[in-house]
């Protein structure tokens, strides 16, 4: 029998991006106050996260949740040295980020997005992929002048809810686009949770050799319950940055529902961090404090959310029970 892929590729250390404050809360109907967001973010920082997707520069009239983007960044800057990432939808949003940067309250990195599916891009961004690419070029020029790093996101990398499978070649075309405009990382998004671990391994076997120094980021949604399995498969293939969200929050804004049923949240931060910790993979996180942060979020939203370990508690195996040799 062939060796188990997960054991073959197990890393010593990985980095998790906490996405609660952007991708997480854009999916809820309730608009949180700035202080409520910061209260949870402080717990996230105390748990050890040093890479945080902190807010979005989408206009308030489109997503009211982000009425306070500049304020959140400014207050976080006063409290943490963590890398702060903001979602930026277009050149106008990048100009807002650039102005904030002039006052020391801008993001370290801007996350910009295009879909590998033309149909999804038109539904999500209301423009063609080519129009989005042109907008990226304008936004990237502003970012470069302002010292803001670019993270290029490719939505529906693993499948589109409207048209099905997406050719890997199409994803690679967009990787090349991001390289040309100066991106340093590429986030590969499983936007509606269509991936499976075998597909993830095949995908990254094709994509990673073509990145040429760009850092890959895995971003899986748990629509069909496979986010953790898919994230582990990505680690197996060599990805070392994984996006997660406290409480498993995440998905599209309430006013932009798509044709999938059930939750579309991200990989749960506390579930995934606890699992890889049990496997001996370093994250730099305090799992107990992270679970406490998850419980605080459950209380804040009065919702059980999509975290398992918050309710079930940790498992503490002996080192012998979790070593590869013990198998």
Secondary structure, 3 states (H helix, E strand, C coil): CCCCHHHHCCCCECEEEECHHHHHHHHCCCCCCHHHHHHHHHHHHHCCCCEEEEEECCCCCCCHHHCCHHHHHHHHHCCCCCEEEEECCCHHHHHHHHHHHHCCCCCCEEEEEEECCHHHHHHHHCCCHHHHHHHHHHHHHHHHHHCCEEEEEEECCCCECCCECCCHHHHHHHHHHHHHCCCCEEEEEECCCCCCHHHHHHHHHHHHHHCCCCEEEEEEECCCCCHHHHHHHHHHHCCCEEEEEHHHCCCCCHHHCCCCCCCCCECEHHHHHHHHHHCCCECCCCHHHHHHHHHHHHHHHCCCCCCCHHHHCCCCCCHHHHCCCCC
